[in-house]
Amino acid sequence: MRRRSVLRLGTAALATPAVLAALPVSGAQAAALNIRGVDLSSLPKGEDKGAVFRYADGTRGDAVRILREAGANWARIKVWVNSADGYHGKRQLLAMARRIQAQGMRLLVDFHYSDTWADPGKQFKPAAWNSLTGTALETAVRDHTADILGSLARQSTPAAMAQIGNEINGGMLWPDGRSTDWDKLAGLLNAGAQGARSASPGTRLALHLAEGGDNGGTRWWFDNATSRGVPFDVIALSFYGYWHGTLAQLRTNLHDAASRYGKDVLVAETAYPFRLGSKDNHEDIIASPSQLVPGYPATPQGQTAWMRDIGQVVASVPGGRGLGIFYWEPAWTAVPGNGWDETDPSSGNGWENQALFDYNDRALPAMWWA
C-alpha cells in the first residue's frame, strides 16, 4: 500500500520567530520527547456530524491515522459523567481507545467529574451527584473513576495515564472541593486516585493545572496537595502562550516543579492558530492580531514554530523529566452540530483556526512538529 505523506518537514530549522512569516516551512526541530500527544475528545462527534480529514495532498483519510503517521504517539480523551448531547462518555471513550490502540498509540484519560466543561472558572458537579456531600461524594468519584478505567482494562485497552480532574487550580466539584478548603479537596482527589489504583494499577496518575507559567500558583497548589498525601505520578500543566505567560516562565515552572516534587512534568494542553478568520459564524477564541504571541504569526509557519519552541522547553527539563506535550483538539474542525455548547446543536466552533487541519480539511505542517 502506498504510504501517503502528511507534508513531512525537512531537517533545517526555522529562523527566529520574528521572520517566520517571510520564510517557507522547513523544520519543526522539536527535541525528542516521550509523549507527542493529541487531544481527540471532539473527534467522535465531529465525525458523526460529517467532519472530513485529509492528508496534505488532499487524499481523504482517518484523522487518528493521519496524526499517528505525522508522529503522534499518545491520545488524550476527556470524560464527562452525563453530557447533554450524549458524547464524551464511556461509550465513546471505549470506542476511541480501540482506535488509538490499533494505531499503536497510548491513552490518557482526562476526568472532568462534571456533565460539562471543567476548567479554572467552572467545576460544576454532575447533576446525578448534586445532592451528595462528604463521604458520599468521595464514593461517587471513586466508583466513577474505577468504572471508566476498569472498563478500559477489561477490553484490553488500559489507560496509560489518567488525570484526576481537569485544570483544577480552584479545585473541583464545587462547592465541596474548592481549593479554599484543601482538606475536602484532598479527600476527593484521594478518592479518584483510589478508584484508579484499584481498577487499573498500571495507570499513571496526573494532577492537572492551568496557568503553566505561574510558578507561585503551581507551588502553592502542589505544596498543599503533597502536605496532605495526595498521590500522583505526573504534574500536568496547560500552557497557551496567549494566556499563560512566556515560554521562559513555563521553563522556570517546569524545571522547578520537577525538582521540588521529584515528579515528571507534562504540558497537557497547548495550541496555536494557523490563521485568523473564522470558518463558521462563531467568532474564534483567538481572532485578532493583538491576541497573538509576539514573534509567532497566525500562519502555518507560526503554528509550527510554536510547537517547535514549546517542545524544546519541555525537553530542557533535567533528568528526562519533561515527558512531552499534548496538542489540544487538533481535529476539532468547523462542522455544523459540533460546536462549543453541548446543549445547543446550532452553536458554533471557536477553535477551528487552531486545529491541525486547515479550512480545506488538509493536514497542516505543524502536525509534524515532533
C-alpha positions as CSV (number, residue, x, y, z in Angstrom):
1,M,0.0,0.0,0.0
2,R,1.3,3.5,-0.9
3,R,2.2,5.5,2.3
4,R,0.7,8.9,2.0
5,S,2.8,11.8,3.3
6,V,1.5,14.4,5.8
7,L,3.8,17.0,4.3
8,R,6.7,15.9,6.4
9,L,9.0,18.8,7.2
10,G,12.7,18.9,6.2
11,T,15.6,19.0,8.5
12,A,16.7,22.7,8.5
13,A,15.5,24.7,11.5
14,L,13.2,27.7,11.1
15,A,14.7,31.1,11.7
16,T,13.8,33.3,14.6
17,P,10.0,33.7,15.1
18,A,10.2,37.4,14.0
19,V,11.0,36.4,10.4
20,L,8.8,33.3,10.2
21,A,6.2,34.9,8.0
22,A,8.7,35.5,5.3
23,L,10.1,32.0,5.2
24,P,9.0,28.7,3.8
25,V,8.2,26.0,6.2
26,S,11.4,24.0,6.8
27,G,11.8,22.0,10.1
28,A,10.0,21.9,13.4
29,Q,13.1,20.7,15.1
30,A,11.5,19.9,18.4
31,A,13.7,18.0,20.7
32,A,12.9,14.3,21.2
33,L,10.1,13.8,23.7
34,N,8.5,10.6,25.0
35,I,4.9,11.9,24.6
36,R,3.9,13.6,21.4
37,G,0.2,13.7,22.1
38,V,-3.1,14.9,20.6
39,D,-6.4,15.5,22.4
40,L,-9.1,13.9,20.2
41,S,-12.1,14.3,22.5
42,S,-14.2,16.1,19.9
43,L,-13.5,13.6,17.1
44,P,-16.3,11.1,17.5
45,K,-19.0,13.8,17.5
46,G,-17.3,15.6,14.6
47,E,-17.2,12.5,12.5
48,D,-20.9,11.8,13.3
49,K,-21.7,15.3,12.1
50,G,-19.8,14.9,8.8
51,A,-16.2,16.0,9.5
52,V,-13.7,15.0,6.8
53,F,-10.0,14.8,7.2
54,R,-7.3,14.7,4.5
55,Y,-3.6,14.2,4.1
56,A,-1.7,17.2,2.8
57,D,-2.1,16.0,-0.8
58,G,-5.9,16.1,-0.4
59,T,-6.4,12.3,-0.1
60,R,-9.1,11.6,2.4
61,G,-8.1,9.6,5.5
62,D,-8.8,8.7,9.1
63,A,-7.9,11.5,11.4
64,V,-6.3,9.2,14.0
65,R,-4.1,7.5,11.4
66,I,-3.1,10.8,9.8
67,L,-2.0,12.2,13.1
68,R,-0.2,9.0,14.0
69,E,1.7,8.9,10.7
70,A,2.7,12.5,11.5
71,G,4.4,11.4,14.7
72,A,1.6,11.5,17.4
73,N,2.1,8.6,19.8
74,W,-0.4,9.4,22.6
75,A,-4.1,10.5,22.5
76,R,-6.0,12.2,25.3
77,I,-9.7,11.8,25.7
78,K,-11.9,13.7,28.2
79,V,-14.8,12.0,30.1
80,W,-17.9,13.8,31.3
81,V,-20.4,12.0,33.6
82,N,-23.7,12.6,31.8
83,S,-23.4,15.0,28.9
84,A,-26.5,16.7,27.5
85,D,-25.6,15.6,23.9
86,G,-24.6,12.1,24.8
87,Y,-21.0,12.5,23.9
88,H,-17.7,12.5,25.9
89,G,-18.9,9.4,27.9
90,K,-17.8,5.9,28.4
91,R,-19.2,4.6,25.2
92,Q,-17.2,7.0,23.0
93,L,-14.1,6.5,25.2
94,L,-14.1,2.7,24.8
95,A,-14.5,3.0,21.0
96,M,-11.7,5.6,20.8
97,A,-9.4,3.5,22.9
98,R,-9.7,0.7,20.4
99,R,-8.9,3.0,17.5
100,I,-6.0,4.6,19.4
101,Q,-4.5,1.2,20.3
102,A,-4.9,0.0,16.8
103,Q,-2.6,2.8,15.7
104,G,0.0,1.8,18.3
105,M,-0.7,4.9,20.5
106,R,-1.2,5.2,24.2
107,L,-4.2,6.7,26.0
108,L,-4.5,9.5,28.6
109,V,-8.0,9.7,30.2
110,D,-9.0,13.2,31.3
111,F,-11.6,13.1,34.0
112,H,-13.7,16.2,34.2
113,Y,-16.0,15.0,37.0
114,S,-18.8,17.1,35.5
115,D,-21.5,16.9,32.9
116,T,-19.9,19.8,31.0
117,W,-16.6,21.7,30.6
118,A,-14.5,21.8,33.8
119,D,-11.7,24.4,33.9
120,P,-10.4,27.1,36.4
121,G,-13.6,29.1,36.0
122,K,-16.2,26.3,36.4
123,Q,-16.2,23.0,38.2
124,F,-19.8,22.0,38.3
125,K,-21.0,18.8,40.0
126,P,-22.7,16.3,37.7
127,A,-26.5,16.5,38.1
128,A,-26.6,13.0,39.5
129,W,-24.2,14.0,42.3
130,N,-25.8,17.3,43.2
131,S,-27.2,16.2,46.5
132,L,-24.0,14.3,47.5
133,T,-21.5,15.7,50.0
134,G,-18.7,14.3,52.2
135,T,-18.0,10.6,52.0
136,A,-20.9,10.0,49.6
137,L,-19.4,12.4,47.1
138,E,-16.0,10.8,47.6
139,T,-17.6,7.4,46.9
140,A,-19.2,8.7,43.7
141,V,-15.8,9.9,42.5
142,R,-14.1,6.7,43.4
143,D,-16.7,4.5,41.8
144,H,-16.9,6.6,38.6
145,T,-13.1,6.6,38.2
146,A,-12.9,2.8,38.8
147,D,-15.8,2.1,36.4
148,I,-14.2,4.1,33.5
149,L,-10.7,2.8,34.0
150,G,-11.8,-0.7,34.8
151,S,-13.9,-0.8,31.6
152,L,-10.9,0.1,29.6
153,A,-8.8,-2.6,31.3
154,R,-11.4,-5.2,30.7
155,Q,-11.5,-4.6,27.0
156,S,-7.7,-4.8,26.9
157,T,-7.1,-1.1,26.1
158,P,-6.0,0.2,29.5
159,A,-5.2,3.8,30.1
160,A,-1.5,4.5,30.3
161,M,-2.3,7.7,32.3
162,A,-5.3,9.4,33.9
163,Q,-5.9,12.9,35.1
164,I,-7.8,13.2,38.4
165,G,-9.6,16.4,37.4
166,N,-9.1,19.0,34.6
167,E,-7.4,22.3,35.2
168,I,-8.2,22.1,38.9
169,N,-6.4,25.3,40.1
170,G,-9.5,26.3,42.0
171,G,-10.4,22.7,43.0
172,M,-13.2,20.5,41.6
173,L,-16.8,19.5,42.3
174,W,-17.7,22.9,43.6
175,P,-18.7,24.0,46.2
176,D,-17.4,20.9,48.1
177,G,-14.0,20.6,46.5
178,R,-12.9,24.3,46.2
179,S,-9.2,24.9,46.9
180,T,-10.2,27.2,49.7
181,D,-10.9,24.0,51.6
182,W,-7.9,21.8,50.9
183,D,-8.9,19.1,53.3
184,K,-12.1,18.4,51.4
185,L,-10.4,18.8,48.0
186,A,-7.7,16.3,49.1
187,G,-10.4,13.8,50.1
188,L,-11.9,14.0,46.6
189,L,-8.5,13.7,44.9
190,N,-7.6,10.7,47.1
191,A,-10.9,9.1,46.2
192,G,-10.2,9.4,42.5
193,A,-6.7,8.1,43.0
194,Q,-8.0,5.1,45.0
195,G,-10.6,4.3,42.3
196,A,-7.9,4.5,39.6
197,R,-5.4,2.3,41.5
198,S,-8.0,-0.3,42.3
199,A,-9.3,-0.7,38.7
200,S,-6.1,-0.1,36.7
201,P,-2.9,-0.4,38.9
202,G,-0.6,0.3,36.0
203,T,-2.1,3.6,35.1
204,R,0.0,6.6,36.0
205,L,-1.9,9.4,37.8
206,A,-1.6,13.1,36.8
207,L,-2.8,16.2,38.5
208,H,-3.6,19.0,36.0
209,L,-3.5,22.8,36.4
210,A,-3.9,25.6,34.0
211,E,-1.6,28.7,34.1
212,G,1.6,26.8,33.2
213,G,3.7,29.9,33.5
214,D,2.6,30.7,37.1
215,N,5.3,29.2,39.3
216,G,3.9,30.7,42.5
217,G,0.5,29.3,41.9
218,T,1.9,25.9,41.0
219,R,4.0,25.7,44.1
220,W,1.1,26.8,46.3
221,W,-1.2,24.2,44.8
222,F,1.2,21.2,44.9
223,D,2.6,22.1,48.3
224,N,-1.0,21.8,49.6
225,A,-1.5,18.5,47.8
226,T,1.7,16.9,48.9
227,S,1.3,18.0,52.5
228,R,-2.0,16.1,52.6
229,G,-0.5,13.0,51.0
230,V,-2.4,13.2,47.7
231,P,-0.8,10.6,45.4
232,F,0.3,11.4,41.9
233,D,3.0,10.5,39.4
234,V,2.9,13.4,36.9
235,I,2.4,17.2,37.2
236,A,0.4,18.2,34.1
237,L,0.0,21.9,33.1
238,S,-1.9,23.7,30.4
239,F,0.1,26.4,28.6
240,Y,-1.3,28.6,26.0
241,G,1.1,31.4,25.1
242,Y,-1.6,34.0,24.6
243,W,-3.0,33.4,28.1
244,H,-0.4,31.8,30.4
245,G,2.8,33.8,30.3
246,T,6.0,33.4,28.3
247,L,7.9,30.3,27.3
248,A,10.7,31.4,29.7
249,Q,8.1,31.4,32.6
250,L,7.0,27.9,31.5
251,R,10.5,26.7,31.5
252,T,11.1,28.1,35.0
253,N,8.0,26.5,36.3
254,L,8.6,23.1,34.7
255,H,12.2,22.9,36.0
256,D,11.2,24.0,39.5
257,A,8.2,21.6,39.7
258,A,10.2,18.6,38.6
259,S,12.9,19.4,41.1
260,R,10.8,20.5,44.0
261,Y,8.4,17.5,43.9
262,G,10.6,14.9,42.2
263,K,8.0,14.2,39.6
264,D,7.8,14.1,35.8
265,V,6.1,17.1,34.2
266,L,3.9,17.3,31.1
267,V,2.2,20.1,29.1
268,A,-1.2,18.6,28.9
269,E,-2.7,21.3,26.6
270,T,-1.3,23.8,24.1
271,A,-2.2,25.0,20.7
272,Y,-1.7,28.0,18.3
273,P,-3.6,29.4,15.3
274,F,-2.5,28.8,11.7
275,R,-4.7,31.7,10.6
276,L,-7.1,34.4,11.7
277,G,-10.7,34.5,10.5
278,S,-13.5,32.0,11.4
279,K,-14.8,29.3,9.0
280,D,-18.2,29.3,10.6
281,N,-20.3,32.1,12.0
282,H,-18.9,31.8,15.5
283,E,-16.0,34.1,16.4
284,D,-12.8,32.2,17.2
285,I,-11.3,32.4,20.6
286,I,-8.1,33.8,19.1
287,A,-9.4,36.2,16.5
288,S,-7.2,39.3,16.3
289,P,-3.5,40.1,15.8
290,S,-3.5,41.7,19.3
291,Q,-4.1,38.3,20.9
292,L,-1.1,36.6,19.3
293,V,2.2,35.8,21.0
294,P,4.8,38.3,19.8
295,G,7.0,36.7,17.1
296,Y,4.6,33.9,16.3
297,P,2.3,34.9,13.4
298,A,-1.0,33.2,12.8
299,T,0.3,31.2,9.8
300,P,1.2,27.6,9.3
301,Q,4.9,28.6,9.9
302,G,4.0,30.4,13.1
303,Q,2.0,27.4,14.4
304,T,4.9,25.1,13.5
305,A,7.4,27.4,15.3
306,W,5.3,27.5,18.4
307,M,5.3,23.7,18.6
308,R,9.0,23.5,18.0
309,D,9.8,26.0,20.7
310,I,7.5,24.7,23.4
311,G,8.8,21.3,22.6
312,Q,12.3,22.5,23.3
313,V,11.3,24.0,26.6
314,V,9.7,20.7,27.8
315,A,12.7,18.7,26.6
316,S,15.1,21.0,28.6
317,V,13.8,19.7,31.9
318,P,16.7,18.0,33.6
319,G,16.8,14.2,34.1
320,G,14.4,13.5,31.3
321,R,11.5,14.5,33.5
322,G,9.9,16.6,30.7
323,L,7.6,13.9,29.3
324,G,6.1,15.8,26.4
325,I,3.1,17.7,25.1
326,F,-0.5,17.2,24.1
327,Y,-1.9,19.4,21.3
328,W,-5.4,20.3,22.3
329,E,-8.1,19.3,19.8
330,P,-6.2,19.3,16.5
331,A,-9.2,17.6,14.8
332,W,-11.9,20.0,16.1
333,T,-12.9,21.5,12.8
334,A,-15.9,23.5,12.0
335,V,-18.8,21.3,11.1
336,P,-22.5,22.1,11.9
337,G,-23.6,20.5,15.1
338,N,-20.2,20.1,16.7
339,G,-19.9,23.5,18.5
340,W,-19.0,24.7,21.9
341,D,-22.3,24.3,23.6
342,E,-23.4,20.7,24.1
343,T,-26.9,21.9,24.9
344,D,-27.3,23.8,21.6
345,P,-26.8,22.0,18.3
346,S,-26.7,25.3,16.5
347,S,-23.7,26.6,18.5
348,G,-20.5,27.3,16.5
349,N,-16.9,26.3,17.0
350,G,-14.4,28.9,18.3
351,W,-11.4,26.6,17.7
352,E,-11.1,25.7,14.0
353,N,-8.3,28.1,13.4
354,Q,-6.1,26.3,15.9
355,A,-6.8,22.8,14.5
356,L,-4.0,20.9,12.7
357,F,-6.3,20.6,9.6
358,D,-6.9,23.7,7.5
359,Y,-10.2,25.0,6.2
360,N,-9.9,22.6,3.3
361,D,-9.6,19.7,5.8
362,R,-5.9,19.2,4.8
363,A,-3.1,18.3,7.3
364,L,-1.0,21.2,8.3
365,P,2.8,21.1,8.6
366,A,2.7,21.8,12.4
367,M,1.3,18.3,12.7
368,W,4.8,17.0,12.2
369,W,6.3,19.2,15.0
370,A,7.8,16.2,16.7
